[in-house]
């Protein structure tokens, strides 16, 4: 399985509270090749976002193994997981998750600066130009449209050239036309940079653009 970028092996996730135990994910098993595009689809509450969090090592499975670039995520310490994530994983969220006190350029520079890159400013500028925002470098998120904010978020995610990009409903808060533009850009960058793309979506048209879809119902792959 060494040619997999990510391998998910018999992952279960359940949570227990005063009312009992709720199974969120049951025996999830799949692997993704480098450069592959995959949609994770299913109804709201089916466990899609939980699975994405586990793929990123942000949430821990109750049992099972996730290997990212050959490394067992949950055999690592929290700090080692964070370091691996910083090197290998990019994120795009429905809510953009930009830092409001930083300009577009500073938001995109941040992951590069955290990685100690000396060329952070120029690399971030180039990436913002690539997503069509060369004229908006000094703008703060609050003065950017939703589509512009999501393009900044895309630039920030792709600027480190991650092996894996995880996107959770990336067009969920955008109108149709803006969403189309953002998705086209995401697939273009995926091809250019050879990133494996995993999209959580309930949009069938977006899922159809991926090489394959993994459908989750009541915590199981169907």
C-alpha positions in Angstrom: 0.0 0.0 0.0 3.1 2.3 -0.2 1.7 4.1 -3.2 -1.3 5.3 -1.2 -1.3 8.9 0.0 -3.9 7.9 2.6 -5.1 4.5 3.8 -8.1 4.1 6.1 -8.3 0.7 7.8 -11.4 -0.5 9.6 -12.1 2.8 11.3 -14.9 3.0 13.8 -16.0 6.1 15.7 -18.5 6.2 18.5 -19.4 8.7 21.3 -20.9 7.8 24.6 -23.0 10.1 26.8 -25.7 9.7 29.5 -28.2 8.3 26.9 -25.8 5.6 25.7 -23.4 5.0 22.8 -23.9 6.5 19.4 -22.0 4.9 16.5 -20.9 7.7 14.0 -18.7 5.6 11.7 -18.6 1.9 11.3 -15.8 -0.1 9.7 -14.7 2.5 7.2 -12.1 1.1 4.8 -10.6 2.7 1.7 -7.3 4.1 0.3 -6.5 7.0 -2.0 -3.8 7.2 -4.6 -1.7 10.3 -5.2 -3.5 12.9 -7.4 -6.8 11.2 -7.0 -10.0 13.3 -6.7 -12.7 11.8 -4.4 -16.0 13.0 -3.2 -17.4 11.9 0.2 -21.2 12.1 -0.1 -24.1 11.4 2.1 -27.0 13.0 3.9 -26.5 15.5 6.7 -25.5 13.7 9.9 -24.2 10.6 8.0 -20.7 11.0 9.4 -18.9 12.7 6.5 -17.4 15.6 8.4 -16.3 13.3 11.3 -14.5 11.1 8.7 -12.8 14.2 7.3 -11.6 15.2 10.8 -10.2 11.7 11.3 -8.4 11.8 7.9 -6.7 15.0 9.1 -5.8 13.5 12.5 -7.9 16.2 14.2 -10.3 13.7 15.6 -9.4 10.2 16.9 -11.2 7.0 15.9 -12.5 4.7 18.5 -10.7 1.9 16.7 -8.9 1.4 13.4 -5.9 2.9 11.6 -5.3 5.9 9.3 -2.0 6.1 7.5 -1.0 9.4 5.9 2.0 9.1 3.5 2.8 5.8 5.2 2.7 7.0 8.8 0.2 5.7 11.3 -1.5 9.0 12.3 -2.7 7.8 15.7 0.7 6.2 16.7 2.1 9.8 16.6 1.9 12.3 19.5 -0.4 15.3 19.1 2.6 17.5 18.2 3.9 15.0 15.6 0.5 14.8 14.0 0.3 18.6 13.9 3.8 18.7 12.2 2.8 16.1 9.6 -0.5 17.9 9.0 1.4 21.2 8.4 3.7 19.5 5.9 1.2 17.2 4.0 -2.4 18.5 4.4 -4.3 21.6 3.3 -7.9 22.5 4.4 -10.7 24.4 2.8 -13.9 25.0 4.9 -17.4 26.2 4.1 -16.9 29.1 6.5 -13.5 30.2 4.9 -11.7 30.3 8.4 -9.6 33.3 7.4 -8.0 35.4 10.1 -9.8 38.7 10.2 -6.9 40.7 11.5 -4.6 39.6 8.6 -4.7 40.8 5.0 -5.3 38.3 2.1 -1.5 38.2 1.6 -0.8 37.7 5.3 -3.4 34.9 5.5 -1.7 33.0 2.6 1.8 33.7 4.0 1.0 32.3 7.4 1.5 28.5 6.7 4.7 29.3 4.9 6.0 31.4 7.7 5.1 28.7 10.2 7.2 26.3 8.0 10.1 28.7 8.2 10.0 29.5 4.5 12.1 32.6 3.6 10.3 33.1 0.3 6.8 33.2 2.1 5.8 36.7 0.8 6.7 36.1 -2.9 5.3 32.6 -2.9 2.0 33.8 -1.4 1.8 36.7 -3.9 2.3 34.2 -6.8 -0.4 31.9 -5.4 -2.9 34.8 -4.9 -2.2 35.9 -8.5 -2.9 32.3 -9.6 -6.4 32.5 -8.0 -7.1 35.9 -9.6 -6.5 38.1 -6.5 -3.3 39.9 -7.4 -5.2 43.2 -6.9 -6.5 42.3 -3.5 -3.3 41.4 -1.6 -3.7 44.2 1.1 -7.4 43.7 1.6 -8.8 42.3 4.9 -11.4 39.4 4.7 -14.3 41.7 5.8 -14.0 43.7 2.6 -13.7 40.7 0.3 -16.8 38.9 -1.2 -17.5 35.3 -0.2 -16.1 34.1 -3.4 -12.9 36.1 -2.9 -12.6 34.9 0.6 -12.9 31.3 -0.5 -10.2 31.9 -3.2 -7.9 33.3 -0.5 -8.7 30.1 1.5 -7.8 28.0 -1.6 -4.6 29.9 -2.0 -3.7 29.4 1.6 -4.4 25.6 1.4 -2.5 25.0 -1.9 0.5 27.4 -1.2 2.3 24.7 0.8 1.8 22.2 -2.1 0.1 19.7 0.2 0.0 16.0 -0.7 -3.6 15.9 0.5 -6.3 18.6 0.4 -9.4 18.2 2.5 -12.4 20.3 1.6 -15.6 20.4 3.7 -18.6 21.7 1.6 -16.2 24.3 0.0 -19.1 25.9 -2.0 -21.7 25.6 0.7 -21.9 29.3 1.5 -21.4 30.6 -2.1 -23.9 31.3 -4.9 -24.0 28.9 -7.8 -21.8 30.9 -10.2 -19.2 31.7 -7.6 -19.2 28.1 -6.4 -18.6 27.0 -10.0 -15.6 29.3 -10.3 -14.1 28.1 -7.0 -14.6 24.4 -7.9 -13.0 24.9 -11.4 -10.0 26.6 -9.6 -9.7 23.8 -7.1 -9.6 21.1 -9.8 -7.1 23.1 -11.8 -4.8 23.4 -8.8 -5.3 19.7 -8.0 -4.0 18.9 -11.5 -1.2 21.4 -11.5 0.2 20.5 -8.1 -0.6 16.8 -8.1 -2.5 17.0 -4.8 -4.9 14.3 -3.7 -8.3 16.0 -3.3 -11.0 14.8 -0.9 -14.3 16.8 -1.0 -17.1 16.4 1.4 -20.2 17.5 -0.5 -23.9 16.9 -0.8 -23.8 18.5 -4.3 -24.2 15.7 -6.9 -22.8 17.8 -9.7 -19.6 18.4 -7.7 -19.3 14.8 -6.8 -19.7 13.8 -10.4 -16.6 15.8 -11.3 -14.4 13.7 -9.0 -12.8 10.4 -10.2 -14.9 8.5 -7.6 -17.4 9.0 -4.9 -17.5 7.3 -1.5 -21.1 7.3 -0.2 -21.7 7.2 3.6 -25.1 6.2 5.0 -25.6 5.9 8.8 -21.8 5.8 9.3 -21.1 3.0 6.8 -19.8 3.1 3.2 -22.5 1.9 0.9 
